[in-house]
Amino acid sequence: MTTTAVDTSKPSGIIRLANSFCDAKALLTAVELGLFTALNGGEASAEEIRERLGLHGRGLSDWLDLLVELNLLEREDGRYRNSAGADQYLVRGSEPYIGGFIERSNRNLYPAWGRLSEALRTGESQTGSHFDEVVENPKILGQFINSMDALTRTLGPQLIEAYDGWGEYDSVLDVGGCRGALASQIVKAHSHLAGAVFDLPQMAPFAEELAAEQGLTGKVTFHGGSFFDDPLPSADIVVMGHVLHDWSAEQRKFLVEKAYRAVNPGGVLVVYDRMLDRSSSRIENLVISLDMLLVTDGGSEYTVGELRSHAEAAGFASVEVRLLGDDDTLVIARKAS
């Protein structure tokens, strides 16, 4: 997709596009207030919703009707219920819940986008905090982990299906793998694999908790450290998913070289990100790249050509490119035996 969904050849279309942030905020607020959770499995009038959520009432019907127009709610005889998608993905506590990522967007990305002009002038992050500060705050770290888990619930099955080489190897390492949600999915789908996760030491208790919950204690191990300062554990398959876009082109090159040393002979580096095609990039991926401008010190999305260049310079013998889901690109770099 390279064009907007509105007709920008007309003033009304341009104004509609300028106000589309209102649609986003309506959804972000619904998740924040727990609207979809309150309506799970039933329906309610505006007054019942007001009471359940502790709201004032002014503007409530307009907000609910906007969510109807956005296909997030359904309305019949003055009563509201979740749409099928909202009931499946936006109810807290459900397995496919993706609200963790939306809550993070509401808390960090939405305010940061209000400072886009400043970011473009200065090239500096607009969130006011760095990740090393996030991991020292248990509450914020927990919210970050929930958002990463939400993404992994969608991308994990897609990756497992898109890459068909799991059966050729014995071990897999997820670099920057948070608490191990992706590694756990891979190992559960391919039980012959020994799984490992490398991330900052503060993630260790969360990783141990998840491994115990999934019955994978000893099967998925956690290794704490900094991938800029510490060596990576070796593995047949090394995964870097939504990691390289956090860093500058020079740092991406360094991390690909480090991954090459960690991949066992004959093994592969598996990378996925919202990669760009400068001649025709998806709007979603350009937005994510600007997210990186706003929340990191040097990150951005990047092209397949850049990653291919880094992989070849590191010594990988071949590079294969595949699609992953709707927006991601999967790159598989193979190391010679």
N, C-alpha and C positions, 0 to 999 in steps of 0.2 A: 504494500500500500504506500503510495507516494503522494497522495492528495488528501485533503481533509474531507470529512464527511458532510460538510456544508458547502453551499454554493457561494464562493467568495467573489464571484463576478458581480454580486449585488450588495448594496449597503446592508440590507437586512442579514445576509449571510455572514458578513464580516462582523457585525455586531453580535450575532449569535455565537460566532467563534470566540469573540472577546469575552463573552459571558459564560463560556462552557465550564469555567472554574466553579461556577455555582452548582452545576450538576455533580461535579466531583465532591464538593463540600457537603452536599446533601447525603451522598453515600457515606463519606467519612464520618459524618455526624451520626448516621444511623448505626454504624458499627460501634462507634464510641459509646452511644447510649444504650446499646444492647437491644435495639428494636427487633431485629430478626430473631434473636434468641427468645424474646418475649412472645413473639408470634409463632414460634415453632409448634407445628402440629395443630394449629387452631386459627381462629380469626377473632377480631375484636373491633369494636367501634372506636372512633376517635377518643371519646370520653374514657373508655376502658384503657386505651393506650396511655392517655394522659395520666391516669391514676397509677398504672403499673410502672411508668418511667419517672414519675414525680415531676411532670412538666407543668408549665403555667397554663397553656392552652392557646394563647395567642399565636397565630401562624401555624398551628399544629396541622390543621386540615390541609393547608396549602403545601406543607412539607410532605405530608403523606401522599397527596395527589401528585406531587412532582415525582416521588418515588414510583408511583403507578405508571406515569408517563415514561419513566426510565426503565420499565419492565423489571423492577425489583420488588414491587408489591402488586397485588391484584385487589380490585375493589368490586364488591357486589352488594347492592342494597344497603349502602352506607357502612359496610363492614370490610375490614382489611385483612388480608392474609399474605404470607410470603409467596413470591413467585417460586417456580421449581428450582431455579438456580440459586436464589437467595436461601431457600430452605436447605439446600444441599451443602453450600459452601460458606455460609455466613452465620451459622449457628454455633456459638461458643461451646466447646467441649465435644463437638462432633469430629470424627476422624478426618474428613476432608476439609476442615475449617481453614480458610485462607485469610481470616480476619487479622491474624497477627501481623501480616505484611501491611494490611490496610491501616491498622492502628499505628504502625511505625511511620507510614506515609503521613498520616494526620499529625503526628507529633513532630516529625523532623522535616520531611520533604515539603509539605504544604507551606510551612512558614519560610523555608529556604527559597522556594520558588518566588516568593514575594521580593526577594533580594537578587533576582537574576541579573538585573542591570548592573548592580555592584560587582557581582561575580564576573561578568563580562568585562567590566572596566579594570578589575584588579587581578583576575585569575585565581582568586583565593576562595577557599571553602567558606560557606555562609552558615554553617550549623553551630559554630562556636564551641565545638568539642571534637576531640580526636578519639580514635578507637581505643587507645590505651587508657583514656579516661572512662570510656564506656565499660570496659571490663573490670574496672575497680568499683563500679557502682552496681551492687547486686540486683536492684530493681530494674535498672536500665538494661543490664546484661540479660536478665530474664526476658524482657520484652524483645530484645534483639534476637535471642535464641528462638522465641516463638515465631518471629517473622521469617527466620531462616527455615524453620521446620515447615512453615506454611508453603514456602516456595518448593521445598524438597518433595512435599506430597504430590505435587504436580509433575515436577521435572524428573524425579527419581524413576518412576515407571517408564517415562519417555526415553530416558537414557538407557535403561536396561533393555528396552526393545530396539533402540536405534543402533546400539553397538552389539555386534554379533560375535565378538571374540572372547567372551568371558570364559568359555569352556577350554580355551587354549592355554590358560595360565593357572597359577596356584595362589597368587596373592594380589591384593589390591590396596592401594594407599590413597586416601582422599586428603589432599593438601588444602588447608584452610577449611576443613570439613566440619567446623563448629562442634557440635556434641556427637556427631556420627550418624545423623539421620540417613544420609545418603549411603554411607558404607553399610549400615544395617540393612537397608533395602536390598542392596546388591548381594550381600552375603546370604540373606534369606532366600533370594531368588536363585542363587548359585552357591549351594551349601558347601561345595568343595573348596571355595576360596577362603583364605585367611585374610581378614579385613584389618585395616589400620587407619587411624585418623591422626593427622598432625595439625595442631592449632596451639594457640596461646595456652600457657599452663592453667590459667583461670577457668578454662573450659573443662578441666579434668573431672570435677565432681558431677557436672551435668552429663558428661560422656559415660561415666560409670553408672549413673542412674538409668540412662537410656538403655545401655547394654543389659542391665539387670532386668528392666521392664520387658525387653525383647527376647530374653532368654539367650543372650549372645555374650555373656561374660566369658572372657578368655578366647572368644571367637573373633570379636572386634576389639582391638586394643587401642589405647590412646597414648600419643606421644606429645608432650608439651614442649614448646619452644617457639622461637622466632624464625620464620623461613628466610629472613635476611641474614641472621647471625648464626644459626645452628644448622648442622647437616640434616638432611631429610633421611628417614628410614628408606631402605631399598625395597622395591617391590616389582613384580612383573608388570602391573598396570598402575600407573600413577595418574590420578584424576585431579584436574584443576578446573573447577566449575564456578563461574562467577567470582573469580579471584583476580585474574589479570587485569580486569577493568578497573580495579581499585588503585592502580599504580600507573606511573608514567611509562612511556615507551622504553626508556632506558632501564627502568626497574623490571618491566615485563621481560626484556631480553635477559636480564640477570636471572630471573626466576625460571625461565625456560632452560637456560644453561644448567641451573641447579637441578631441575627436574631430570635433565638428561643423565646427570651423574647418579641419580637415584633409581632410574629405570634399569632393571636387570637386562643383560644382553638378550636380544630377541624380543624384548618387551615393548610396551607402548606408553606414550603419554597421551591422555585423553583430555582435551580442553573443550569446554563449551562456554559461550558468552553470547551476548546480543550483538554480534559482530556487524560491521557496517559495510555497505557497498556504496562508494561515493557517487556512483552514477544513478543509483536507485535504492535508497535505504528506506526501510519501514519507519513510519512515524514513531512507533513504539520504541524502536531501538535508538533513534535520535533523542527521544525523551530520556531514556535511561542514560545515555551518554551525558546529557546535560545534568541529570541527577548526580553523576560522578563529579562534574564541575562543582556542584553546590555542596557536596558532602565529603569530598576527599581533597587532599593537597595537590594531587597531580593526575588523578585517574580520568579515564575516558573509555568509551568503547573504541574498537580498533578494527582494522580490516583483516580479512583472511590473508591478504598479501603480506601484511606486517608480521603476522604470526608465522606464516610459512618461512619468511626470511629469518626470523629468530630461530625456528626449529632447524633449518638447514645449517645455519651458522653454528648451532650447538653441536651438530653432528648426526642428527637423525637421518636415516637412510631414505625414508619416503614419508609423504604427507598426503592424507586422504581427507576430503571434506564431505560432510553430509549435513542434511537439515535435521534439526531437533525441535520437535513441537512446532508451534506457530511462529516463534520469534527468534529462537536460538540457532546458532550454527555449531556443529560438532566437528572438531578437527582431531584426527588420529595420526600421531607421528610415531613411526616405528623405528626402533633402534636395531641396528644390525646385530646378528648373533656373534 
